[in-house]
Amino acid sequence: MSCRRHGGKTTIALWMLVAAADVAIIVASTGLVALMLVLTILAVTVTAGVFAARSLGRRDPEPVKAVMRRRA
């Protein structure tokens, strides 16, 4: 048992399932308003993540090198 790896895909999947169950319990206890609030927060988070990923992935154009020419 001591050589068991931590942070694997199964562990993450289990914690995501636990988080989804927690959200379901909160929605069941508070009602539809909490569901709409959770969906709004989720939409804002996903939108911000997509925006951040696109802005980090975009490369800045390289400046054009100025060529100095001598007059004859």
Z-matrix of the N, CA and C atoms (Angstrom, degrees):
N
C 1 1.453
C 2 1.525 1 112.40
N 3 1.313 2 117.70 1 -20.33
C 4 1.463 3 119.28 2 -175.67
C 5 1.523 4 112.24 3 -76.55
N 6 1.352 5 119.40 4 -18.22
C 7 1.465 6 119.98 5 179.23
C 8 1.521 7 111.89 6 -98.18
N 9 1.305 8 117.11 7 25.64
C 10 1.460 9 120.93 8 178.30
C 11 1.520 10 110.09 9 -78.41
N 12 1.328 11 116.00 10 133.77
C 13 1.465 12 119.99 11 -178.62
C 14 1.527 13 110.23 12 -80.02
N 15 1.312 14 115.79 13 146.02
C 16 1.462 15 121.65 14 178.40
C 17 1.517 16 109.30 15 -110.96
N 18 1.326 17 116.20 16 148.38
C 19 1.455 18 120.50 17 176.39
C 20 1.518 19 113.72 18 82.51
N 21 1.312 20 117.68 19 22.86
C 22 1.458 21 120.06 20 179.11
C 23 1.522 22 111.71 21 -78.24
N 24 1.319 23 115.66 22 177.15
C 25 1.466 24 120.60 23 -178.29
C 26 1.522 25 111.39 24 -64.26
N 27 1.325 26 117.31 25 -36.58
C 28 1.465 27 119.17 26 -179.77
C 29 1.521 28 111.33 27 -67.75
N 30 1.317 29 117.27 28 -36.18
C 31 1.463 30 120.77 29 178.32
C 32 1.520 31 110.77 30 -66.17
N 33 1.319 32 116.08 31 -43.61
C 34 1.470 33 120.00 32 178.80
C 35 1.522 34 110.29 33 -64.56
N 36 1.336 35 116.89 34 -41.70
C 37 1.466 36 120.13 35 178.76
C 38 1.518 37 111.23 36 -62.55
N 39 1.324 38 117.30 37 -39.56
C 40 1.460 39 120.57 38 178.95
C 41 1.522 40 111.08 39 -64.64
N 42 1.339 41 117.66 40 -42.86
C 43 1.463 42 119.95 41 179.96
C 44 1.531 43 111.62 42 -69.17
N 45 1.333 44 117.11 43 -32.64
C 46 1.467 45 119.31 44 174.95
C 47 1.525 46 110.23 45 -65.98
N 48 1.326 47 116.84 46 -38.09
C 49 1.464 48 120.57 47 176.80
C 50 1.529 49 110.74 48 -64.95
N 51 1.309 50 116.90 49 -40.55
C 52 1.466 51 120.86 50 177.30
C 53 1.525 52 110.51 51 -63.39
N 54 1.337 53 117.26 52 -42.00
C 55 1.467 54 120.54 53 178.72
C 56 1.522 55 111.02 54 -64.46
N 57 1.332 56 117.70 55 -40.63
C 58 1.466 57 120.85 56 178.20
C 59 1.523 58 110.65 57 -64.31
N 60 1.313 59 117.12 58 -39.04
C 61 1.469 60 120.45 59 178.21
C 62 1.527 61 110.47 60 -66.57
N 63 1.327 62 117.25 61 -38.92
C 64 1.466 63 120.30 62 176.98
C 65 1.525 64 111.19 63 -61.63
N 66 1.328 65 116.61 64 -43.39
C 67 1.466 66 120.36 65 177.44
C 68 1.519 67 110.49 66 -62.30
N 69 1.324 68 117.44 67 -41.35
C 70 1.466 69 120.87 68 179.26
C 71 1.530 70 111.25 69 -63.64
N 72 1.313 71 117.13 70 -39.09
C 73 1.471 72 120.56 71 178.46
C 74 1.523 73 110.45 72 -66.82
N 75 1.320 74 117.58 73 -42.40
C 76 1.466 75 120.79 74 179.20
C 77 1.519 76 110.84 75 -64.05
N 78 1.345 77 117.08 76 -42.24
C 79 1.463 78 120.63 77 179.30
C 80 1.520 79 110.49 78 -65.04
N 81 1.321 80 117.46 79 -40.54
C 82 1.463 81 120.73 80 179.86
C 83 1.529 82 111.43 81 -65.34
N 84 1.319 83 116.34 82 -32.95
C 85 1.464 84 118.21 83 -177.71
C 86 1.523 85 112.83 84 -84.99
N 87 1.335 86 118.78 85 -27.51
C 88 1.455 87 119.52 86 -175.68
C 89 1.526 88 113.96 87 -105.29
N 90 1.304 89 117.94 88 -25.82
C 91 1.455 90 119.29 89 176.14
C 92 1.515 91 114.11 90 109.90
N 93 1.328 92 114.99 91 -165.45
C 94 1.455 93 122.99 92 -172.56
C 95 1.529 94 112.70 93 -71.17
N 96 1.314 95 117.40 94 -29.42
C 97 1.468 96 119.96 95 -178.96
C 98 1.525 97 110.01 96 -63.35
N 99 1.316 98 117.12 97 -41.24
C 100 1.462 99 120.55 98 179.07
C 101 1.527 100 110.52 99 -66.92
N 102 1.315 101 117.72 100 -36.02
C 103 1.461 102 120.97 101 177.51
C 104 1.526 103 110.42 102 -62.41
N 105 1.307 104 116.89 103 -44.84
C 106 1.461 105 120.39 104 178.94
C 107 1.531 106 110.33 105 -65.19
N 108 1.315 107 117.71 106 -38.08
C 109 1.462 108 121.41 107 177.99
C 110 1.531 109 110.86 108 -64.17
N 111 1.329 110 116.77 109 -44.22
C 112 1.464 111 120.82 110 179.18
C 113 1.520 112 110.76 111 -64.20
N 114 1.325 113 117.73 112 -42.42
C 115 1.463 114 121.10 113 179.20
C 116 1.525 115 111.49 114 -65.45
N 117 1.322 116 116.87 115 -37.25
C 118 1.462 117 120.29 116 177.34
C 119 1.524 118 111.29 117 -66.35
N 120 1.316 119 117.01 118 -44.65
C 121 1.462 120 120.77 119 178.17
C 122 1.521 121 110.50 120 -63.01
N 123 1.324 122 117.12 121 -40.43
C 124 1.459 123 121.25 122 178.25
C 125 1.525 124 111.36 123 -63.83
N 126 1.324 125 117.08 124 -42.26
C 127 1.464 126 120.91 125 179.82
C 128 1.531 127 110.80 126 -65.08
N 129 1.315 128 117.04 127 -41.91
C 130 1.463 129 120.66 128 179.26
C 131 1.527 130 110.42 129 -65.71
N 132 1.313 131 117.20 130 -40.83
C 133 1.462 132 121.26 131 179.79
C 134 1.524 133 111.36 132 -64.89
N 135 1.331 134 116.62 133 -44.62
C 136 1.466 135 120.22 134 179.37
C 137 1.526 136 110.42 135 -65.09
N 138 1.323 137 116.83 136 -42.39
C 139 1.464 138 120.44 137 179.25
C 140 1.533 139 110.90 138 -62.43
N 141 1.314 140 116.94 139 -43.63
C 142 1.468 141 120.43 140 178.73
C 143 1.531 142 110.52 141 -64.99
N 144 1.319 143 117.41 142 -38.16
C 145 1.460 144 120.59 143 178.30
C 146 1.513 145 112.57 144 -65.30
N 147 1.327 146 116.27 145 -42.37
C 148 1.468 147 120.45 146 178.38
C 149 1.524 148 109.96 147 -65.12
N 150 1.314 149 117.12 148 -43.74
C 151 1.468 150 120.75 149 178.78
C 152 1.524 151 111.26 150 -61.46
N 153 1.333 152 116.93 151 -43.25
C 154 1.462 153 120.67 152 -179.96
C 155 1.526 154 110.94 153 -65.80
N 156 1.323 155 117.09 154 -40.89
C 157 1.460 156 120.15 155 179.87
C 158 1.528 157 111.42 156 -65.65
N 159 1.321 158 116.73 157 -38.89
C 160 1.466 159 119.69 158 179.66
C 161 1.520 160 111.31 159 -70.51
N 162 1.327 161 117.14 160 -38.47
C 163 1.464 162 118.87 161 -179.11
C 164 1.524 163 111.36 162 -73.02
N 165 1.323 164 117.92 163 -31.79
C 166 1.461 165 120.01 164 176.85
C 167 1.521 166 111.07 165 -74.21
N 168 1.317 167 117.11 166 -30.40
C 169 1.452 168 120.72 167 -178.77
C 170 1.511 169 113.84 168 -79.75
N 171 1.319 170 117.05 169 -17.53
C 172 1.459 171 121.09 170 -178.44
C 173 1.522 172 109.71 171 -79.71
N 174 1.317 173 115.63 172 131.22
C 175 1.460 174 119.60 173 178.80
C 176 1.520 175 109.38 174 -93.43
N 177 1.317 176 115.04 175 144.51
C 178 1.457 177 120.24 176 176.10
C 179 1.529 178 108.93 177 -78.13
N 180 1.309 179 117.78 178 140.03
C 181 1.463 180 118.50 179 178.41
C 182 1.526 181 110.55 180 -67.78
N 183 1.329 182 115.35 181 143.95
C 184 1.459 183 119.44 182 -179.82
C 185 1.526 184 109.59 183 -76.56
N 186 1.325 185 117.27 184 140.35
C 187 1.467 186 119.15 185 179.51
C 188 1.536 187 110.27 186 -68.84
N 189 1.305 188 114.91 187 148.16
C 190 1.456 189 120.72 188 179.14
C 191 1.520 190 108.48 189 -77.28
N 192 1.331 191 115.49 190 135.09
C 193 1.459 192 119.30 191 -179.73
C 194 1.526 193 109.37 192 -76.83
N 195 1.316 194 115.49 193 132.29
C 196 1.462 195 120.60 194 179.78
C 197 1.533 196 109.20 195 -80.37
N 198 1.303 197 114.90 196 130.03
C 199 1.463 198 119.98 197 178.75
C 200 1.518 199 107.63 198 -103.98
N 201 1.338 200 115.78 199 120.81
C 202 1.460 201 120.67 200 179.20
C 203 1.528 202 108.64 201 -90.45
N 204 1.311 203 117.40 202 125.66
C 205 1.460 204 121.84 203 178.84
C 206 1.522 205 109.07 204 -112.33
N 207 1.313 206 115.02 205 141.24
C 208 1.458 207 120.24 206 177.88
C 209 1.519 208 109.78 207 -86.31
N 210 1.313 209 113.44 208 144.97
C 211 1.465 210 117.81 209 175.56
C 212 1.536 211 108.57 210 -84.41
N 213 1.319 212 114.33 211 143.55
C 214 1.467 213 118.34 212 -179.71
C 215 1.510 214 112.97 213 -80.34
